[in-house]
Amino acid sequence: MKTLQYPLIVSLSIKRSFFVTILLVFTLCKLSAQTTSYQSIPANSSIKVSGSSNIHDWTMKGETLTAGSAFLLKDGKLNDMTALNFSMKVTNLKSDENLLNSRAYKALNAEKFTTVNFKLSSATVTPLANGHYTIKALGKLQISGITKDVVLYADAVQNSDKTISCTGSEKLKMSEYGIKPPSFMLGALKVTDDVTINYNLKFKN
């Protein structure tokens, strides 16, 4: 029995060393990849909604919004997006035409459903070059009280001041969210169902 004692001690020592090595590698990996919370910069973030009618094109822009995100940085470089929440009051969307604003708020039922919201479900970050990335974000978009699963794409840039800029666009139909495209002048001007949402968000930690 005594002859087995030394090999047993050696075996336990090897196992201990193995687990210590695994723990060290795991710790180093964890230190090199850190999830950081970011908030949108109001002066550099906006949403633009564009559409058309049988007479002319139109645009509404919202510059007062709230957006929070969480980015996973690995060795100082963007590796993943783990959270994104966006909210904006419907009445913060404005055009240069008061009549268009009032009709749009009515169509969106802004008195009852006061905000437009987006919440991330999952994301994929693909590195490009020179600090540029493509982000594919799957999430739930809520407009006028109706929530839909959407896929949003954004061009992301890591800036020299450590901020992250995300820009992109999404096309959708108002009718998908139960919105009847507004009309004017007893139906003489009719807004089309298709709209394009352009988003420009800049985040800082």
C-alpha positions as CSV (number, residue, x, y, z in Angstrom):
1,M,0.0,0.0,0.0
2,K,2.8,2.4,0.8
3,T,4.1,2.1,-2.8
4,L,0.9,3.7,-4.1
5,Q,1.1,6.8,-1.9
6,Y,3.7,8.6,-4.0
7,P,2.0,8.2,-7.3
8,L,-1.3,9.2,-5.7
9,I,0.3,12.5,-4.4
10,V,1.8,13.1,-7.8
11,S,-1.6,12.5,-9.5
12,L,-3.4,14.9,-7.1
13,S,-0.7,17.5,-7.7
14,I,-1.1,17.3,-11.5
15,K,-4.9,17.6,-11.2
16,R,-4.5,20.6,-8.9
17,S,-2.1,22.3,-11.3
18,F,-4.4,21.6,-14.2
19,F,-7.4,23.2,-12.5
20,V,-5.3,26.2,-11.4
21,T,-4.2,26.7,-15.0
22,I,-7.8,26.5,-16.3
23,L,-8.9,29.0,-13.6
24,L,-6.0,31.4,-14.5
25,V,-6.9,31.2,-18.3
26,F,-10.6,31.9,-17.5
27,T,-9.7,34.9,-15.3
28,L,-7.4,36.4,-17.9
29,C,-10.1,36.0,-20.6
30,K,-12.7,37.6,-18.3
31,L,-10.3,40.5,-17.6
32,S,-9.7,41.0,-21.4
33,A,-13.5,41.0,-22.2
34,Q,-15.6,43.5,-20.2
35,T,-19.2,44.5,-20.6
36,T,-19.7,48.2,-20.3
37,S,-22.9,50.2,-20.0
38,Y,-23.4,53.1,-22.4
39,Q,-26.0,56.0,-22.6
40,S,-27.0,57.9,-25.7
41,I,-25.6,61.5,-26.1
42,P,-28.7,63.7,-26.6
43,A,-26.9,66.3,-28.8
44,N,-25.7,63.6,-31.1
45,S,-28.6,61.2,-31.3
46,S,-31.8,61.5,-33.4
47,I,-34.5,59.6,-35.2
48,K,-35.9,60.6,-38.6
49,V,-39.1,59.2,-40.1
50,S,-39.6,59.8,-43.9
51,G,-42.5,59.0,-46.2
52,S,-44.3,60.2,-49.2
53,S,-47.8,61.2,-50.4
54,N,-49.5,61.7,-53.8
55,I,-48.3,65.3,-53.7
56,H,-44.9,65.5,-52.0
57,D,-42.4,63.8,-49.7
58,W,-42.4,64.5,-45.9
59,T,-40.0,64.1,-43.0
60,M,-40.4,64.1,-39.2
61,K,-37.4,64.3,-36.9
62,G,-37.0,63.5,-33.2
63,E,-34.0,64.8,-31.3
64,T,-35.2,64.1,-27.7
65,L,-34.9,60.4,-26.9
66,T,-33.5,57.9,-24.4
67,A,-31.3,55.0,-25.4
68,G,-29.1,52.7,-23.2
69,S,-26.9,49.9,-24.4
70,A,-24.3,47.4,-23.1
71,F,-21.3,46.6,-25.3
72,L,-18.8,43.8,-24.7
73,L,-15.3,45.0,-25.3
74,K,-12.5,42.5,-25.8
75,D,-8.9,43.9,-25.7
76,G,-10.5,47.4,-26.1
77,K,-12.4,46.5,-29.3
78,L,-16.1,46.0,-29.8
79,N,-17.0,42.4,-29.6
80,D,-20.7,42.1,-28.8
81,M,-23.8,44.1,-27.9
82,T,-25.7,42.5,-25.0
83,A,-28.4,45.1,-24.4
84,L,-30.2,48.0,-26.1
85,N,-33.3,49.8,-24.9
86,F,-34.7,52.8,-26.8
87,S,-37.7,55.1,-26.0
88,M,-39.0,58.3,-27.5
89,K,-42.2,60.2,-27.0
90,V,-44.3,60.3,-30.1
91,T,-44.9,64.0,-29.8
92,N,-41.1,64.6,-30.0
93,L,-41.3,63.7,-33.6
94,K,-41.8,67.0,-35.5
95,S,-41.9,68.3,-39.0
96,D,-42.0,71.9,-40.3
97,E,-45.8,71.6,-40.9
98,N,-48.1,71.8,-37.9
99,L,-50.9,70.1,-39.7
100,L,-48.7,67.1,-40.6
101,N,-47.7,66.9,-36.9
102,S,-51.2,66.9,-35.6
103,R,-52.5,64.4,-38.1
104,A,-49.5,62.1,-37.5
105,Y,-50.1,62.2,-33.7
106,K,-53.7,61.4,-34.2
107,A,-52.9,58.5,-36.5
108,L,-50.4,57.1,-34.0
109,N,-53.0,57.5,-31.2
110,A,-50.3,59.5,-29.3
111,E,-52.6,60.3,-26.4
112,K,-53.0,56.7,-25.5
113,F,-49.7,55.2,-26.7
114,T,-47.3,58.0,-25.8
115,T,-43.9,56.4,-26.7
116,V,-42.2,54.4,-29.4
117,N,-40.0,51.6,-27.8
118,F,-37.4,49.1,-28.9
119,K,-35.8,46.3,-26.7
120,L,-33.0,44.1,-27.9
121,S,-33.4,40.3,-27.8
122,S,-30.0,39.4,-29.3
123,A,-27.3,40.9,-31.5
124,T,-24.4,39.9,-33.7
125,V,-21.4,42.1,-34.1
126,T,-19.2,41.7,-37.2
127,P,-15.9,43.5,-37.4
128,L,-15.0,45.3,-40.6
129,A,-11.9,47.6,-40.7
130,N,-10.5,50.7,-39.1
131,G,-12.8,50.5,-36.0
132,H,-16.0,49.9,-38.1
133,Y,-18.5,47.1,-37.4
134,T,-21.9,45.9,-38.6
135,I,-24.4,45.2,-35.9
136,K,-27.4,42.9,-36.5
137,A,-29.9,43.5,-33.7
138,L,-33.0,41.3,-33.2
139,G,-35.6,42.8,-30.9
140,K,-39.1,44.0,-30.3
141,L,-40.3,47.3,-31.7
142,Q,-43.5,48.8,-30.2
143,I,-45.4,51.5,-32.1
144,S,-48.9,52.6,-31.3
145,G,-49.4,49.8,-28.8
146,I,-48.5,47.0,-31.2
147,T,-45.2,45.1,-30.8
148,K,-43.5,43.4,-33.6
149,D,-40.3,41.3,-33.9
150,V,-37.8,43.2,-36.1
151,V,-34.2,42.9,-37.3
152,L,-32.3,46.2,-37.3
153,Y,-28.9,46.7,-38.9
154,A,-26.5,49.4,-37.9
155,D,-23.1,50.6,-39.0
156,A,-21.1,51.1,-35.8
157,V,-17.8,53.0,-35.2
158,Q,-15.6,53.1,-32.2
159,N,-14.5,56.8,-32.0
160,S,-11.1,58.0,-30.7
161,D,-12.9,59.5,-27.6
162,K,-14.2,56.0,-26.7
163,T,-17.7,56.8,-27.8
164,I,-19.6,54.4,-30.1
165,S,-21.7,55.7,-33.0
166,C,-24.5,53.6,-34.6
167,T,-26.4,54.6,-37.7
168,G,-28.9,52.7,-39.8
169,S,-32.3,52.6,-41.3
170,E,-35.4,50.4,-41.4
171,K,-38.4,50.3,-43.8
172,L,-41.8,49.4,-42.6
173,K,-45.5,49.8,-43.3
174,M,-47.7,51.9,-41.0
175,S,-50.5,49.4,-41.4
176,E,-48.4,46.6,-39.8
177,Y,-48.8,48.6,-36.6
178,G,-52.5,49.3,-37.0
179,I,-51.8,52.8,-38.2
180,K,-54.0,54.3,-40.9
181,P,-51.9,56.6,-43.1
182,P,-53.3,60.1,-42.6
183,S,-55.0,62.2,-45.3
184,F,-55.5,65.9,-45.7
185,M,-57.8,68.3,-47.5
186,L,-60.7,65.9,-47.6
187,G,-58.6,63.2,-49.0
188,A,-56.9,65.2,-51.7
189,L,-53.5,64.5,-50.1
190,K,-53.0,60.9,-49.2
191,V,-49.9,59.7,-47.3
192,T,-48.5,56.4,-48.5
193,D,-48.2,53.3,-46.2
194,D,-44.5,52.9,-46.5
195,V,-42.1,54.8,-44.2
196,T,-38.3,54.7,-43.6
197,I,-36.9,55.2,-40.1
198,N,-33.3,56.5,-40.0
199,Y,-31.5,56.3,-36.6
200,N,-28.4,58.0,-35.5
201,L,-27.3,57.1,-32.0
202,K,-24.0,58.0,-30.3
203,F,-23.2,56.3,-27.0
204,K,-20.8,57.1,-24.2
205,N,-20.0,55.1,-21.0
